[in-house]
Amino acid sequence: MLQLSTINVNYGASNVLHQISLNVNEGETVVLLGANGAGKSTIFRTISGLMKPVSGDVLFMDRKVTGKPPHSLVKEGIVQCPEGRKLFPQMTVYENLKMGSYVHRKLRKEMENQLKEVYSLFPILYDKRHQAAGSLSGGQQQMLAIGRALMAKPKVLLLDEPSLGLAPLIVEQMFHIIEDINEQGTTILLAEQNANAALQISDRGYVIESGKIVLEGSKEELLSNDEIRKAYIGA
């Protein structure tokens, strides 16, 4: 469904992604593990069209989409929920959600149905729909960020560090919700430092270090790998 083929990306004169190749099959949840600064967000920005690779290709649904503008990729079904949430804090919860459906704004009935689905997934967002996004707790803001991404009706959802800065109980709740989103038919590529929680809900994973994929495997293979456990799980 989504494939990266020997992607190289530069920041100025520095090569920050080296020969990145990975694939995500329809219906899967795939996790991209790596420390802060390893290149996870750069991979996401490249998939989303926010950065252009110097070489290599991004393919979606068997078609080359390298270099397409971000709004075009959102229309096609590649939607990113960025690290740090990037909400509009002065706007209400409802207004933030509406912004997520902007590329489909002419399909009013479909967007109303999508809004109902988001409220069903996150009942607290319905309760607080008239409140400013900036007044929400950290966990509620993350729910809103994911809900806003879902309003664009993604075929594949890119989740960048959704557990960052959240309390352990909220993290557990967040990963249950991500699992539900996948079970309802959305393919997910998840970038995470919380390896244990992420692998529990994933089918497969890749490990990235210094802009290179250094390991890949099923969740069972990665969970049982001693180096992965020492580096990311602490056991």
Phi and psi restraints in degrees (value plus and minus 20) as a CYANA .aco file:
   2 LEU   PHI    -145.0  -105.0
   2 LEU   PSI     109.9   149.9
   3 GLN   PHI    -160.0  -120.0
   3 GLN   PSI     114.2   154.2
   4 LEU   PHI    -129.9   -89.9
   4 LEU   PSI     109.5   149.5
   5 SER   PHI    -141.9  -101.9
   5 SER   PSI      89.3   129.3
   6 THR   PHI      23.3    63.3
   6 THR   PSI      36.5    76.5
   7 ILE   PHI    -100.2   -60.2
   7 ILE   PSI     110.5   150.5
   8 ASN   PHI    -142.5  -102.5
   8 ASN   PSI     111.9   151.9
   9 VAL   PHI    -151.2  -111.2
   9 VAL   PSI     117.2   157.2
  10 ASN   PHI    -132.9   -92.9
  10 ASN   PSI     125.7   165.7
  11 TYR   PHI    -129.4   -89.4
  11 TYR   PSI      85.6   125.6
  12 GLY   PHI      41.6    81.6
  12 GLY   PSI    -144.2  -104.2
  13 ALA   PHI    -111.1   -71.1
  13 ALA   PSI     -23.4    16.6
  14 SER   PHI    -115.0   -75.0
  14 SER   PSI     113.1   153.1
  15 ASN   PHI    -107.7   -67.7
  15 ASN   PSI      91.9   131.9
  16 VAL   PHI    -121.6   -81.6
  16 VAL   PSI     -41.2    -1.2
  17 LEU   PHI    -144.2  -104.2
  17 LEU   PSI     108.9   148.9
  18 HIS   PHI    -137.3   -97.3
  18 HIS   PSI      89.2   129.2
  19 GLN   PHI      30.9    70.9
  19 GLN   PSI      28.0    68.0
  20 ILE   PHI     -97.4   -57.4
  20 ILE   PSI     101.7   141.7
  21 SER   PHI    -150.6  -110.6
  21 SER   PSI     106.2   146.2
  22 LEU   PHI    -175.8  -135.8
  22 LEU   PSI     143.0   183.0
  23 ASN   PHI    -163.4  -123.4
  23 ASN   PSI     130.1   170.1
  24 VAL   PHI    -147.1  -107.1
  24 VAL   PSI     100.0   140.0
  25 ASN   PHI    -105.0   -65.0
  25 ASN   PSI     134.3   174.3
  26 GLU   PHI     -78.1   -38.1
  26 GLU   PSI     111.9   151.9
  27 GLY   PHI      69.8   109.8
  27 GLY   PSI     -28.2    11.8
  28 GLU   PHI    -104.8   -64.8
  28 GLU   PSI     140.0   180.0
  29 THR   PHI    -134.7   -94.7
  29 THR   PSI      99.6   139.6
  30 VAL   PHI    -138.8   -98.8
  30 VAL   PSI     113.9   153.9
  31 VAL   PHI    -127.8   -87.8
  31 VAL   PSI     120.3   160.3
  32 LEU   PHI    -130.3   -90.3
  32 LEU   PSI      88.1   128.1
  33 LEU   PHI    -117.2   -77.2
  33 LEU   PSI     123.2   163.2
  34 GLY   PHI     153.6   193.6
  34 GLY   PSI     135.0   175.0
  35 ALA   PHI     -90.6   -50.6
  35 ALA   PSI     149.1   189.1
  36 ASN   PHI     -77.6   -37.6
  36 ASN   PSI     110.5   150.5
  37 GLY   PHI      66.2   106.2
  37 GLY   PSI     -16.5    23.5
  38 ALA   PHI     -93.5   -53.5
  38 ALA   PSI     -43.6    -3.6
  39 GLY   PHI     104.5   144.5
  39 GLY   PSI     -15.2    24.8
  40 LYS   PHI     -80.5   -40.5
  40 LYS   PSI     -69.3   -29.3
  41 SER   PHI     -86.4   -46.4
  41 SER   PSI     -53.1   -13.1
  42 THR   PHI     -85.6   -45.6
  42 THR   PSI     -59.5   -19.5
  43 ILE   PHI     -79.7   -39.7
  43 ILE   PSI     -65.3   -25.3
  44 PHE   PHI     -83.6   -43.6
  44 PHE   PSI     -62.6   -22.6
  45 ARG   PHI     -85.5   -45.5
  45 ARG   PSI     -52.1   -12.1
  46 THR   PHI     -90.5   -50.5
  46 THR   PSI     -63.8   -23.8
  47 ILE   PHI     -81.0   -41.0
  47 ILE   PSI     -59.8   -19.8
  48 SER   PHI     -98.5   -58.5
  48 SER   PSI     -25.5    14.5
  49 GLY   PHI      65.7   105.7
  49 GLY   PSI     -13.4    26.6
  50 LEU   PHI    -101.3   -61.3
  50 LEU   PSI     -39.4     0.6
  51 MET   PHI    -152.4  -112.4
  51 MET   PSI     127.5   167.5
  52 LYS   PHI    -127.7   -87.7
  52 LYS   PSI     109.9   149.9
  53 PRO   PHI     -91.6   -51.6
  53 PRO   PSI     131.8   171.8
  54 VAL   PHI     -99.0   -59.0
  54 VAL   PSI     -42.2    -2.2
  55 SER   PHI    -179.0  -139.0
  55 SER   PSI     142.9   182.9
  56 GLY   PHI      76.4   116.4
  56 GLY   PSI     151.9   191.9
  57 ASP   PHI    -154.0  -114.0
  57 ASP   PSI     127.7   167.7
  58 VAL   PHI    -127.6   -87.6
  58 VAL   PSI     105.3   145.3
  59 LEU   PHI    -138.3   -98.3
  59 LEU   PSI     118.9   158.9
  60 PHE   PHI    -154.6  -114.6
  60 PHE   PSI     105.6   145.6
  61 MET   PHI      33.0    73.0
  61 MET   PSI      22.8    62.8
  62 ASP   PHI      46.8    86.8
  62 ASP   PSI      -1.6    38.4
  63 ARG   PHI    -144.7  -104.7
  63 ARG   PSI     121.4   161.4
  64 LYS   PHI     -92.0   -52.0
  64 LYS   PSI     104.7   144.7
  65 VAL   PHI    -141.1  -101.1
  65 VAL   PSI      -9.8    30.2
  66 THR   PHI     -76.1   -36.1
  66 THR   PSI     108.7   148.7
  67 GLY   PHI      64.9   104.9
  67 GLY   PSI     -23.7    16.3
  68 LYS   PHI     -88.7   -48.7
  68 LYS   PSI     127.6   167.6
  69 PRO   PHI     -87.7   -47.7
  69 PRO   PSI     130.5   170.5
  70 PRO   PHI     -73.8   -33.8
  70 PRO   PSI     -62.4   -22.4
  71 HIS   PHI     -84.5   -44.5
  71 HIS   PSI     -53.3   -13.3
  72 SER   PHI     -87.0   -47.0
  72 SER   PSI     -59.5   -19.5
  73 LEU   PHI     -88.3   -48.3
  73 LEU   PSI     -55.8   -15.8
  74 VAL   PHI     -82.4   -42.4
  74 VAL   PSI     -63.5   -23.5
  75 LYS   PHI     -80.2   -40.2
  75 LYS   PSI     -56.0   -16.0
  76 GLU   PHI     -95.6   -55.6
  76 GLU   PSI     -39.6     0.4
  77 GLY   PHI     101.0   141.0
  77 GLY   PSI     -12.5    27.5
  78 ILE   PHI    -118.4   -78.4
  78 ILE   PSI      91.0   131.0
  79 VAL   PHI    -147.3  -107.3
  79 VAL   PSI     111.5   151.5
  80 GLN   PHI    -128.3   -88.3
  80 GLN   PSI     115.6   155.6
  81 CYS   PHI    -124.5   -84.5
  81 CYS   PSI      85.2   125.2
  82 PRO   PHI     -95.6   -55.6
  82 PRO   PSI     138.9   178.9
  83 GLU   PHI     -82.5   -42.5
  83 GLU   PSI     119.4   159.4
  84 GLY   PHI      65.3   105.3
  84 GLY   PSI     -18.7    21.3
  85 ARG   PHI      54.1    94.1
  85 ARG   PSI     -64.8   -24.8
  86 LYS   PHI      33.0    73.0
  86 LYS   PSI      26.1    66.1
  87 LEU   PHI    -100.1   -60.1
  87 LEU   PSI     148.2   188.2
  88 PHE   PHI    -117.4   -77.4
  88 PHE   PSI      76.4   116.4
  89 PRO   PHI     -83.7   -43.7
  89 PRO   PSI     -50.2   -10.2
  90 GLN   PHI    -102.6   -62.6
  90 GLN   PSI     -36.1     3.9
  91 MET   PHI    -105.7   -65.7
  91 MET   PSI     135.7   175.7
  92 THR   PHI     -92.5   -52.5
  92 THR   PSI     147.0   187.0
  93 VAL   PHI     -75.9   -35.9
  93 VAL   PSI     -67.5   -27.5
  94 TYR   PHI     -80.3   -40.3
  94 TYR   PSI     -63.6   -23.6
  95 GLU   PHI     -85.1   -45.1
  95 GLU   PSI     -57.7   -17.7
  96 ASN   PHI     -83.1   -43.1
  96 ASN   PSI     -62.8   -22.8
  97 LEU   PHI     -84.2   -44.2
  97 LEU   PSI     -60.3   -20.3
  98 LYS   PHI     -81.9   -41.9
  98 LYS   PSI     -56.4   -16.4
  99 MET   PHI     -81.5   -41.5
  99 MET   PSI     -52.7   -12.7
 100 GLY   PHI     -84.8   -44.8
 100 GLY   PSI     -46.7    -6.7
 101 SER   PHI    -117.7   -77.7
 101 SER   PSI      -5.5    34.5
 102 TYR   PHI     -78.8   -38.8
 102 TYR   PSI     -60.0   -20.0
 103 VAL   PHI     -88.3   -48.3
 103 VAL   PSI     -37.1     2.9
 104 HIS   PHI    -133.0   -93.0
 104 HIS   PSI       4.6    44.6
 105 ARG   PHI     -81.5   -41.5
 105 ARG   PSI     -41.5    -1.5
 106 LYS   PHI     -99.2   -59.2
 106 LYS   PSI     -35.4     4.6
 107 LEU   PHI    -116.7   -76.7
 107 LEU   PSI      49.7    89.7
 108 ARG   PHI     -80.5   -40.5
 108 ARG   PSI     -64.5   -24.5
 109 LYS   PHI     -84.3   -44.3
 109 LYS   PSI     -62.4   -22.4
 110 GLU   PHI     -83.4   -43.4
 110 GLU   PSI     -57.8   -17.8
 111 MET   PHI     -90.0   -50.0
 111 MET   PSI     -54.0   -14.0
 112 GLU   PHI     -84.0   -44.0
 112 GLU   PSI     -61.6   -21.6
 113 ASN   PHI     -85.4   -45.4
 113 ASN   PSI     -59.6   -19.6
 114 GLN   PHI     -85.1   -45.1
 114 GLN   PSI     -57.3   -17.3
 115 LEU   PHI     -83.2   -43.2
 115 LEU   PSI     -61.6   -21.6
 116 LYS   PHI     -81.4   -41.4
 116 LYS   PSI     -59.3   -19.3
 117 GLU   PHI     -85.5   -45.5
 117 GLU   PSI     -61.1   -21.1
 118 VAL   PHI     -84.5   -44.5
 118 VAL   PSI     -63.4   -23.4
 119 TYR   PHI     -84.6   -44.6
 119 TYR   PSI     -53.6   -13.6
 120 SER   PHI     -86.9   -46.9
 120 SER   PSI     -58.0   -18.0
 121 LEU   PHI     -93.7   -53.7
 121 LEU   PSI     -56.7   -16.7
 122 PHE   PHI    -147.1  -107.1
 122 PHE   PSI      58.5    98.5
 123 PRO   PHI     -76.6   -36.6
 123 PRO   PSI     -49.8    -9.8
 124 ILE   PHI     -84.4   -44.4
 124 ILE   PSI     -48.0    -8.0
 125 LEU   PHI     -90.7   -50.7
 125 LEU   PSI     -52.9   -12.9
 126 TYR   PHI     -86.8   -46.8
 126 TYR   PSI     -64.1   -24.1
 127 ASP   PHI     -79.8   -39.8
 127 ASP   PSI     -54.5   -14.5
 128 LYS   PHI    -128.5   -88.5
 128 LYS   PSI       2.0    42.0
 129 ARG   PHI     -81.4   -41.4
 129 ARG   PSI     -44.5    -4.5
 130 HIS   PHI    -117.7   -77.7
 130 HIS   PSI     -17.9    22.1
 131 GLN   PHI    -109.9   -69.9
 131 GLN   PSI     133.3   173.3
 132 ALA   PHI     -86.2   -46.2
 132 ALA   PSI     118.7   158.7
 133 ALA   PHI     -78.4   -38.4
 133 ALA   PSI     -54.5   -14.5
 134 GLY   PHI     -87.7   -47.7
 134 GLY   PSI     -34.2     5.8
 135 SER   PHI    -108.8   -68.8
 135 SER   PSI     -25.8    14.2
 136 LEU   PHI     -99.1   -59.1
 136 LEU   PSI     138.6   178.6
 137 SER   PHI     -89.5   -49.5
 137 SER   PSI     147.8   187.8
 138 GLY   PHI     -78.5   -38.5
 138 GLY   PSI     -63.5   -23.5
 139 GLY   PHI     -85.1   -45.1
 139 GLY   PSI     -60.4   -20.4
 140 GLN   PHI     -87.2   -47.2
 140 GLN   PSI     -57.0   -17.0
 141 GLN   PHI     -84.4   -44.4
 141 GLN   PSI     -57.9   -17.9
 142 GLN   PHI     -86.7   -46.7
 142 GLN   PSI     -59.7   -19.7
 143 MET   PHI     -79.9   -39.9
 143 MET   PSI     -60.7   -20.7
 144 LEU   PHI     -86.2   -46.2
 144 LEU   PSI     -60.4   -20.4
 145 ALA   PHI     -82.1   -42.1
 145 ALA   PSI     -62.8   -22.8
 146 ILE   PHI     -88.1   -48.1
 146 ILE   PSI     -62.9   -22.9
 147 GLY   PHI     -79.9   -39.9
 147 GLY   PSI     -61.6   -21.6
 148 ARG   PHI     -82.3   -42.3
 148 ARG   PSI     -61.4   -21.4
 149 ALA   PHI     -83.1   -43.1
 149 ALA   PSI     -59.1   -19.1
 150 LEU   PHI     -87.3   -47.3
 150 LEU   PSI     -45.1    -5.1
 151 MET   PHI     -84.3   -44.3
 151 MET   PSI     -40.0     0.0
 152 ALA   PHI    -104.2   -64.2
 152 ALA   PSI     -15.8    24.2
 153 LYS   PHI      35.8    75.8
 153 LYS   PSI      39.0    79.0
 154 PRO   PHI     -89.3   -49.3
 154 PRO   PSI     124.9   164.9
 155 LYS   PHI    -105.5   -65.5
 155 LYS   PSI     -58.5   -18.5
 156 VAL   PHI    -149.5  -109.5
 156 VAL   PSI     109.8   149.8
 157 LEU   PHI    -128.3   -88.3
 157 LEU   PSI     103.9   143.9
 158 LEU   PHI    -117.6   -77.6
 158 LEU   PSI      92.6   132.6
 159 LEU   PHI    -127.6   -87.6
 159 LEU   PSI      93.0   133.0
 160 ASP   PHI    -121.7   -81.7
 160 ASP   PSI      85.6   125.6
 161 GLU   PHI      32.8    72.8
 161 GLU   PSI      36.1    76.1
 162 PRO   PHI     -86.4   -46.4
 162 PRO   PSI     -39.6     0.4
 163 SER   PHI    -113.1   -73.1
 163 SER   PSI     -21.2    18.8
 164 LEU   PHI     -80.2   -40.2
 164 LEU   PSI     104.0   144.0
 165 GLY   PHI      58.1    98.1
 165 GLY   PSI     -10.9    29.1
 166 LEU   PHI    -120.6   -80.6
 166 LEU   PSI     130.2   170.2
 167 ALA   PHI     -86.9   -46.9
 167 ALA   PSI     130.2   170.2
 168 PRO   PHI     -71.6   -31.6
 168 PRO   PSI     -60.7   -20.7
 169 LEU   PHI     -85.4   -45.4
 169 LEU   PSI     -58.4   -18.4
 170 ILE   PHI     -90.6   -50.6
 170 ILE   PSI     -56.4   -16.4
 171 VAL   PHI     -79.7   -39.7
 171 VAL   PSI     -65.1   -25.1
 172 GLU   PHI     -80.0   -40.0
 172 GLU   PSI     -64.1   -24.1
 173 GLN   PHI     -83.0   -43.0
 173 GLN   PSI     -60.9   -20.9
 174 MET   PHI     -83.0   -43.0
 174 MET   PSI     -61.8   -21.8
 175 PHE   PHI     -91.5   -51.5
 175 PHE   PSI     -50.2   -10.2
 176 HIS   PHI     -83.3   -43.3
 176 HIS   PSI     -60.9   -20.9
 177 ILE   PHI     -86.2   -46.2
 177 ILE   PSI     -62.0   -22.0
 178 ILE   PHI     -81.2   -41.2
 178 ILE   PSI     -59.5   -19.5
 179 GLU   PHI     -82.6   -42.6
 179 GLU   PSI     -61.5   -21.5
 180 ASP   PHI     -83.1   -43.1
 180 ASP   PSI     -62.3   -22.3
 181 ILE   PHI     -79.9   -39.9
 181 ILE   PSI     -62.7   -22.7
 182 ASN   PHI     -85.4   -45.4
 182 ASN   PSI     -63.1   -23.1
 183 GLU   PHI     -85.9   -45.9
 183 GLU   PSI     -44.2    -4.2
 184 GLN   PHI    -103.7   -63.7
 184 GLN   PSI     -18.5    21.5
 185 GLY   PHI      96.1   136.1
 185 GLY   PSI     -18.2    21.8
 186 THR   PHI    -115.2   -75.2
 186 THR   PSI     106.5   146.5
 187 THR   PHI     -94.4   -54.4
 187 THR   PSI     121.2   161.2
 188 ILE   PHI    -150.3  -110.3
 188 ILE   PSI     112.8   152.8
 189 LEU   PHI    -133.6   -93.6
 189 LEU   PSI     100.5   140.5
 190 LEU   PHI    -137.7   -97.7
 190 LEU   PSI     103.7   143.7
 191 ALA   PHI    -120.9   -80.9
 191 ALA   PSI     105.7   145.7
 192 GLU   PHI    -170.4  -130.4
 192 GLU   PSI     127.8   167.8
 193 GLN   PHI    -115.5   -75.5
 193 GLN   PSI     -43.0    -3.0
 194 ASN   PHI     -99.9   -59.9
 194 ASN   PSI      60.3   100.3
 195 ALA   PHI     -83.3   -43.3
 195 ALA   PSI     -63.3   -23.3
 196 ASN   PHI     -81.4   -41.4
 196 ASN   PSI     -71.1   -31.1
 197 ALA   PHI     -84.2   -44.2
 197 ALA   PSI     -61.1   -21.1
 198 ALA   PHI     -87.7   -47.7
 198 ALA   PSI     -62.6   -22.6
 199 LEU   PHI     -87.5   -47.5
 199 LEU   PSI     -49.3    -9.3
 200 GLN   PHI     -81.1   -41.1
 200 GLN   PSI     -50.5   -10.5
 201 ILE   PHI    -126.1   -86.1
 201 ILE   PSI     -16.2    23.8
 202 SER   PHI    -122.5   -82.5
 202 SER   PSI     138.2   178.2
 203 ASP   PHI    -107.2   -67.2
 203 ASP   PSI     -63.6   -23.6
 204 ARG   PHI    -164.0  -124.0
 204 ARG   PSI     152.0   192.0
 205 GLY   PHI    -173.7  -133.7
 205 GLY   PSI     139.8   179.8
 206 TYR   PHI    -145.0  -105.0
 206 TYR   PSI     125.8   165.8
 207 VAL   PHI    -132.8   -92.8
 207 VAL   PSI     107.2   147.2
 208 ILE   PHI    -136.1   -96.1
 208 ILE   PSI     113.7   153.7
 209 GLU   PHI    -155.9  -115.9
 209 GLU   PSI     108.7   148.7
 210 SER   PHI      30.2    70.2
 210 SER   PSI      21.4    61.4
 211 GLY   PHI      58.5    98.5
 211 GLY   PSI      -6.8    33.2
 212 LYS   PHI    -148.2  -108.2
 212 LYS   PSI     120.9   160.9
 213 ILE   PHI     -95.2   -55.2
 213 ILE   PSI      98.2   138.2
 214 VAL   PHI    -127.1   -87.1
 214 VAL   PSI     -34.0     6.0
 215 LEU   PHI    -181.1  -141.1
 215 LEU   PSI     126.2   166.2
 216 GLU   PHI    -166.1  -126.1
 216 GLU   PSI     136.4   176.4
 217 GLY   PHI     151.4   191.4
 217 GLY   PSI     157.8   197.8
 218 SER   PHI     -89.4   -49.4
 218 SER   PSI     146.6   186.6
 219 LYS   PHI     -82.3   -42.3
 219 LYS   PSI     -55.4   -15.4
 220 GLU   PHI     -84.4   -44.4
 220 GLU   PSI     -61.8   -21.8
 221 GLU   PHI     -85.1   -45.1
 221 GLU   PSI     -62.1   -22.1
 222 LEU   PHI     -92.7   -52.7
 222 LEU   PSI     -58.7   -18.7
 223 LEU   PHI     -85.6   -45.6
 223 LEU   PSI     -49.3    -9.3
 224 SER   PHI    -112.1   -72.1
 224 SER   PSI     -22.1    17.9
 225 ASN   PHI    -100.2   -60.2
 225 ASN   PSI     100.4   140.4
 226 ASP   PHI     -80.2   -40.2
 226 ASP   PSI     -59.8   -19.8
 227 GLU   PHI     -85.9   -45.9
 227 GLU   PSI     -59.5   -19.5
 228 ILE   PHI     -85.7   -45.7
 228 ILE   PSI     -62.9   -22.9
 229 ARG   PHI     -82.6   -42.6
 229 ARG   PSI     -62.4   -22.4
 230 LYS   PHI     -87.5   -47.5
 230 LYS   PSI     -60.6   -20.6
 231 ALA   PHI     -98.0   -58.0
 231 ALA   PSI     -56.6   -16.6
 232 TYR   PHI    -141.5  -101.5
 232 TYR   PSI     -38.2     1.8
 233 ILE   PHI    -133.2   -93.2
 233 ILE   PSI     -41.4    -1.4
 234 GLY   PHI      58.9    98.9
 234 GLY   PSI       8.6    48.6
